[in-house]
């Protein structure tokens, strides 16, 4: 079994989900008292968010690289960035750190490809929805991506940081998310990517009439496959 290094705290809520899902996945494969070997480096989310709000990705990269080096020195053989948005720097990080990084968008694209879908809606932070780092991995597999309008993108961004990232669930927020999903479906989405590790707190498969791709679960499965491969 390969030892996994998890870079988390972005947010701690989703990092706890990663830890649970990866250990459950390893146990499903191996049985008994077998679980994943992993090391977690957890950030103070406020530090990372401040850099990102200032569009200072170089400073964020430096912090994440420091964490990756710490995990590598501790024996990690592969890295998991426990947040979609952090994959904006994933390719750059892999070049520098010299360890495999299991990319969340590549794993998601592979899952969508297996479902034979050609057009999906993407929810996530504004960085994930608006920048190219996630959608380009889908385009590489001939998958078209559509995103919500600007007002909905701003709403999603605000609620991720001020509600979901703190573990706060509000009924009206859930209703707005479902309405956004339904608009994407009306625009031709054949599947919906929950491209932020907090969004599954308010959008579940029972809420939507088409297939949902929960990137946290997909990423965790890919991490288990890597560890046991």
C-alpha positions as CSV (number, residue, x, y, z in Angstrom):
1,X,0.0,0.0,0.0
2,X,1.3,3.4,-0.9
3,X,1.3,6.1,1.7
4,X,-0.9,9.1,0.9
5,X,-0.3,12.7,1.8
6,X,-3.5,14.8,2.2
7,X,-3.2,18.6,2.0
8,X,-6.4,19.8,3.7
9,X,-7.9,22.4,5.9
10,X,-9.4,24.0,2.8
11,X,-11.8,23.5,4.5
12,X,-11.5,21.2,7.5
13,X,-15.2,20.1,6.9
14,X,-14.3,18.5,3.5
15,X,-10.9,17.2,4.8
16,X,-12.8,15.1,7.3
17,X,-14.9,13.7,4.5
18,X,-11.7,12.8,2.5
19,X,-10.3,11.0,5.5
20,X,-13.5,9.0,6.1
21,X,-14.0,8.2,2.4
22,X,-10.4,7.1,1.7
23,X,-10.3,4.9,4.8
24,X,-13.7,3.4,4.0
25,X,-12.6,2.8,0.4
26,X,-9.4,1.0,1.5
27,X,-11.3,-1.2,3.9
28,X,-14.0,-2.1,1.3
29,X,-11.1,-3.4,-0.9
30,X,-9.0,-5.1,1.7
31,X,-11.5,-6.0,4.5
32,X,-10.6,-6.8,8.1
33,X,-8.8,-4.1,10.0
34,X,-7.1,-2.7,6.9
35,X,-7.3,1.1,6.4
36,X,-5.4,3.7,4.4
37,X,-1.9,4.8,5.4
38,X,-2.1,8.6,5.2
39,X,-0.6,11.8,6.6
40,X,-2.7,15.0,6.8
41,X,-1.3,18.6,6.6
42,X,-4.2,20.9,7.5
43,X,-4.1,24.6,6.8
44,X,-5.7,27.5,8.6
45,X,-8.3,28.2,5.9
46,X,-8.3,32.0,6.6
47,X,-4.6,32.2,5.5
48,X,-5.4,30.5,2.2
49,X,-8.6,32.4,1.5
50,X,-6.8,35.8,2.1
51,X,-4.2,34.9,-0.6
52,X,-6.9,33.7,-3.0
53,X,-9.1,36.8,-2.5
54,X,-6.0,38.9,-3.4
55,X,-5.4,36.7,-6.4
56,X,-2.0,36.0,-5.0
57,X,-1.7,32.4,-6.3
58,X,2.1,32.5,-6.0
59,X,1.8,32.9,-2.2
60,X,-0.7,30.1,-2.1
61,X,1.6,28.0,-4.2
62,X,4.4,28.6,-1.8
63,X,2.3,27.6,1.2
64,X,1.1,24.4,-0.5
65,X,4.6,23.5,-1.7
66,X,5.8,23.8,1.9
67,X,3.0,21.4,3.0
68,X,3.9,19.0,0.1
69,X,7.5,19.0,1.0
70,X,6.6,18.3,4.7
71,X,4.5,15.3,3.6
72,X,7.1,14.0,1.1
73,X,9.8,14.1,3.9
74,X,7.3,12.2,6.1
75,X,7.1,9.4,3.5
76,X,4.1,10.3,1.4
77,X,4.3,8.6,-2.1
78,X,1.4,10.5,-3.6
79,X,-0.5,13.7,-2.8
80,X,-4.2,14.6,-2.6
81,X,-5.2,18.3,-2.6
82,X,-8.4,18.1,-0.6
83,X,-10.2,21.0,-2.5
84,X,-11.2,21.5,-6.1
85,X,-9.9,25.1,-6.3
86,X,-6.4,24.1,-5.1
87,X,-6.0,22.2,-8.4
88,X,-5.4,25.5,-10.1
89,X,-1.8,24.9,-9.0
90,X,-1.7,21.1,-9.2
91,X,0.2,20.7,-12.4
92,X,2.8,23.2,-11.4
93,X,3.1,21.6,-7.9
94,X,3.6,18.2,-9.4
95,X,6.5,19.4,-11.6
96,X,8.3,20.9,-8.6
97,X,7.6,18.3,-5.9
98,X,8.3,15.2,-7.9
99,X,5.5,13.2,-6.5
100,X,2.3,12.0,-8.2
101,X,-0.7,14.3,-7.6
102,X,-4.1,12.6,-8.1
103,X,-5.9,15.3,-10.1
104,X,-9.5,15.8,-9.1
105,X,-10.6,17.1,-12.6
106,X,-8.9,14.2,-14.4
107,X,-10.6,11.7,-12.1
108,X,-14.0,13.4,-12.7
109,X,-13.5,13.5,-16.5
110,X,-12.8,9.8,-16.5
111,X,-16.0,9.1,-14.5
112,X,-18.1,11.3,-16.8
113,X,-16.5,9.6,-19.9
114,X,-17.5,6.2,-18.5
115,X,-21.1,7.5,-18.2
116,X,-21.0,8.5,-21.9
117,X,-22.1,12.0,-21.3
118,X,-21.0,14.9,-23.5
119,X,-22.3,18.0,-21.7
120,X,-22.3,18.8,-18.0
121,X,-23.0,21.6,-15.6
122,X,-20.3,22.7,-13.2
123,X,-20.8,24.2,-9.7
124,X,-17.9,25.3,-7.6
125,X,-16.0,28.4,-6.4
126,X,-15.7,31.2,-8.9
127,X,-12.1,30.1,-9.6
128,X,-13.3,26.6,-10.4
129,X,-16.2,27.7,-12.6
130,X,-14.6,30.6,-14.4
131,X,-10.9,29.6,-14.8
132,X,-9.7,27.0,-17.2
133,X,-7.8,24.5,-14.9
134,X,-10.9,22.3,-14.3
135,X,-12.8,22.6,-17.6
136,X,-9.7,22.0,-19.7
137,X,-9.4,18.5,-18.2
138,X,-13.0,17.8,-19.3
139,X,-12.4,19.3,-22.8
140,X,-9.4,16.9,-23.2
141,X,-12.0,14.1,-23.1
142,X,-14.5,16.0,-25.4
143,X,-16.8,16.9,-22.6
144,X,-18.5,20.4,-22.9
145,X,-19.0,22.4,-19.7
146,X,-21.6,25.0,-18.8
147,X,-21.7,27.2,-15.7
148,X,-24.3,29.3,-14.0
149,X,-24.9,33.0,-14.7
150,X,-22.9,35.6,-12.9
151,X,-25.4,36.3,-10.1
152,X,-25.6,32.6,-9.3
153,X,-21.9,32.3,-9.4
154,X,-21.6,35.1,-6.8
155,X,-24.2,33.4,-4.6
156,X,-22.4,30.1,-4.8
157,X,-19.0,31.7,-3.9
158,X,-20.5,33.6,-1.0
159,X,-22.3,30.6,0.5
160,X,-19.3,28.2,0.1
161,X,-17.1,30.5,2.2
162,X,-19.6,31.9,4.7
163,X,-22.0,28.9,5.2
164,X,-20.9,25.6,3.8
165,X,-17.2,26.0,4.6
166,X,-18.3,26.4,8.3
167,X,-20.7,23.5,8.2
168,X,-23.7,25.8,8.2
169,X,-26.8,24.4,6.3
170,X,-29.6,26.9,5.5
171,X,-32.9,25.7,3.9
172,X,-33.1,28.7,1.6
173,X,-29.5,28.2,0.4
174,X,-30.3,24.6,-0.5
175,X,-33.4,25.7,-2.4
176,X,-31.4,28.2,-4.4
177,X,-28.8,25.6,-5.3
178,X,-31.4,23.2,-6.6
179,X,-32.9,26.0,-8.7
180,X,-29.5,26.7,-10.2
181,X,-29.0,23.0,-11.0
182,X,-32.4,22.9,-12.7
183,X,-31.5,26.0,-14.8
184,X,-28.3,24.1,-16.0
185,X,-30.4,21.1,-16.9
186,X,-32.7,23.4,-18.9
187,X,-29.6,24.6,-20.7
188,X,-28.7,21.1,-21.8
189,X,-26.6,19.6,-19.0
190,X,-26.8,15.8,-19.0
191,X,-25.0,15.6,-15.6
192,X,-24.0,18.0,-12.8
193,X,-20.5,18.2,-11.3
194,X,-20.5,19.2,-7.6
195,X,-17.1,20.8,-8.1
196,X,-16.6,22.0,-4.5
197,X,-16.1,19.7,-1.6
198,X,-18.7,21.5,0.4
199,X,-21.6,21.6,-2.1
200,X,-22.7,18.0,-1.4
201,X,-23.8,19.3,1.9
202,X,-26.8,20.9,0.1
203,X,-27.1,19.0,-3.2
204,X,-27.7,15.2,-3.0
205,X,-28.6,12.7,-5.8
206,X,-32.2,12.6,-4.6
207,X,-32.6,16.3,-5.3
208,X,-31.7,16.1,-9.0
209,X,-33.2,14.2,-11.9
210,X,-29.9,13.6,-13.7
211,X,-26.6,12.1,-12.7
212,X,-24.5,13.9,-10.1
213,X,-20.7,13.7,-10.0
214,X,-19.6,14.4,-6.5
215,X,-15.9,15.3,-7.0
216,X,-15.0,14.5,-3.3
217,X,-16.2,10.9,-3.7
218,X,-14.7,10.5,-7.1
219,X,-11.3,11.9,-5.9
220,X,-11.3,9.7,-2.8
221,X,-11.9,6.6,-5.0
222,X,-9.1,7.6,-7.3
223,X,-6.8,8.1,-4.2
224,X,-7.7,4.6,-3.0
225,X,-7.0,3.1,-6.5
226,X,-3.6,4.8,-6.5
227,X,-2.7,3.7,-3.0
228,X,-3.6,0.1,-3.7
229,X,-2.4,0.0,-7.3
